[in-house]
């Protein structure tokens, strides 16, 4: 009864896959990189409405984040390089880049649960 099913919300996470060098029209590297993510995976977990005192102590006072996800799936592969689609389902832009709305800032693992501090981002 650690994470009640009625308190869970559906969201998607995408794990970091690789950084690919961007090339110009002549095939030469530009010095910029494109981040590529795995295909989004559907998941259900408890997502907080906003931050609070308990979360500030849990992750430390120097971490800035908007919400917290708590799951009892202790083998969940989400890490600090993962991106999340919480407010909208996963979609892709015209260049095939994943459009996401949250990033994982910090992971706190305990014996029975995993907590993720997440921040909203504007991806253009």
Secondary structure, 3 states (H helix, E strand, C coil): CCCCHHHEEEEEEECEEEEEEEECCCCCEEEEEEEEECCCEEEEEEECCCCCHHHHHHHCCCCCCCEEEEECCCCCCCCCCCEEECCCCCEECCCCCEECCEEEEEEEECCCCEEEEEEECCCC
